[in-house]
């Protein structure tokens, strides 16, 4: 990737979700930036937290439902939410149109995380939950406890 951001961006598919990295911060241990595309009613990751990362979501197109520690908002273009380290967060798109958001992670978990998860989710059939949890754990993601 050039500093001007003109390099061809790889599309990583995790089920119906598409991730396009703009900055993969794993090379420097710094900030990562990627575009996330979420079709209506797409299967999404379960609520989770990050042990080592802070995250900010900024909506570019459509409407994205986002929750942080139980606060749920339907974000529209120009709106954002911040997730502190250790906070449980989740997103979905129960709306009619495609949602696109810019995600900033610091420090970054990297594009390889999404490739690893995609290999499990895109293998066909129901995803292997144990394998998913192992990959999530390796990158510092902690699935939230089920609601009571």
C-alpha positions in Angstrom: 0.0 0.0 0.0 1.3 3.4 -0.8 1.1 6.3 1.6 -1.4 8.0 -0.7 -3.8 5.0 -0.4 -3.9 4.3 -4.1 -3.1 0.6 -3.9 -5.7 -2.0 -5.0 -7.8 -3.0 -2.0 -8.4 -6.7 -1.2 -12.0 -7.6 -0.5 -12.3 -10.1 2.3 -15.6 -11.8 2.5 -16.9 -13.3 5.8 -20.2 -14.8 4.9 -22.2 -11.8 3.5 -20.0 -9.2 5.1 -17.3 -7.5 3.0 -14.1 -6.0 4.6 -11.7 -3.7 2.6 -8.7 -2.7 4.5 -7.4 0.9 3.9 -4.6 0.7 6.6 -3.5 -2.6 8.0 -1.8 -1.5 11.2 -0.4 -4.8 12.2 2.8 -4.1 10.4 3.5 -1.1 12.8 1.4 -2.1 15.8 -0.7 1.0 15.1 -4.1 2.1 13.9 -6.0 0.0 11.4 -8.8 1.4 9.1 -11.2 -0.7 7.0 -14.5 -0.3 5.2 -17.2 -2.7 6.3 -20.2 -3.5 4.1 -23.3 -5.1 5.7 -26.2 -6.2 3.6 -29.7 -6.2 5.1 -30.2 -9.1 7.6 -26.7 -10.4 7.1 -25.3 -12.9 9.7 -22.9 -10.9 11.9 -20.4 -11.7 14.6 -21.8 -12.3 18.1 -21.6 -9.5 20.7 -17.9 -9.4 21.9 -15.3 -7.3 23.5 -11.6 -6.6 22.7 -8.9 -7.1 25.4 -6.4 -4.9 23.6 -8.2 -2.7 21.1 -10.4 0.4 21.0 -12.8 0.7 18.1 -14.7 3.5 16.4 -17.5 3.0 13.8 -18.4 5.8 11.4 -21.3 5.2 9.0 -20.8 6.1 5.4 -24.0 4.8 3.8 -27.3 3.3 4.9 -28.2 2.6 8.5 -26.2 0.4 10.8 -27.5 -0.8 14.2 -24.7 -0.6 16.7 -24.6 -1.3 20.4 -21.9 -0.6 23.1 -22.5 -1.9 26.6 -26.2 -2.1 26.1 -26.7 1.3 24.4 -28.2 0.6 21.0 -28.4 3.2 18.2 -29.4 3.1 14.5 -26.5 5.1 13.0 -26.9 7.0 9.7 -24.3 8.6 7.5 -22.0 10.9 9.5 -22.9 9.3 12.9 -20.4 7.2 14.9 -19.9 5.3 18.1 -16.8 4.5 20.1 -16.0 1.2 21.8 -13.5 1.3 24.7 -11.3 -1.7 25.4 -13.3 -4.3 27.2 -16.7 -2.9 26.3 -19.2 -5.4 24.8 -20.3 -4.3 21.3 -22.3 -5.6 18.4 -23.6 -4.5 15.0 -26.4 -5.6 12.7 -28.4 -4.3 9.7 -32.1 -5.1 10.2 -32.9 -2.3 7.7 -33.8 -2.4 4.0 -30.6 -1.0 2.4 -26.9 -1.9 2.4 -24.9 -0.3 5.3 -21.3 0.8 4.8 -19.1 2.0 7.6 -15.5 3.0 8.3 -14.0 1.1 11.2 -10.9 2.3 13.0 -9.1 -0.1 15.4 -6.2 0.9 17.6 -4.0 -1.0 17.8 -5.2 -3.0 14.8 -6.1 -6.7 14.8 -5.4 -6.8 11.1 -6.7 -8.2 7.8 -5.5 -11.7 8.7 -8.1 -12.0 11.4 -10.9 -11.5 8.9 -9.2 -14.0 6.5 -9.0 -16.6 9.3 -12.6 -16.1 10.3 -13.7 -16.1 6.6 -12.0 -19.5 6.1 -14.3 -20.9 8.8 -17.5 -19.1 8.0 -17.2 -19.6 4.2 -16.4 -23.3 4.4 -20.0 -24.3 3.9 -22.6 -25.5 6.4 -22.9 -24.0 9.9 -19.6 -22.4 11.1 -17.6 -24.5 13.6 -18.2 -22.5 16.9 -15.2 -23.9 18.6 -12.9 -22.9 15.7 -14.4 -19.4 15.6 -13.9 -19.0 19.4 -10.3 -20.2 19.0 -9.6 -17.6 16.2 -11.3 -14.8 18.2 -9.3 -15.6 21.3 -6.0 -15.6 19.3 -6.7 -12.0 18.3 -8.0 -10.8 21.7 -11.7 -11.0 21.0 -13.9 -12.3 23.8 -17.5 -13.5 23.0 -20.0 -11.9 25.4 -21.8 -14.1 27.9 -25.3 -15.0 26.7 -28.1 -12.8 28.1 -29.8 -14.2 31.2 
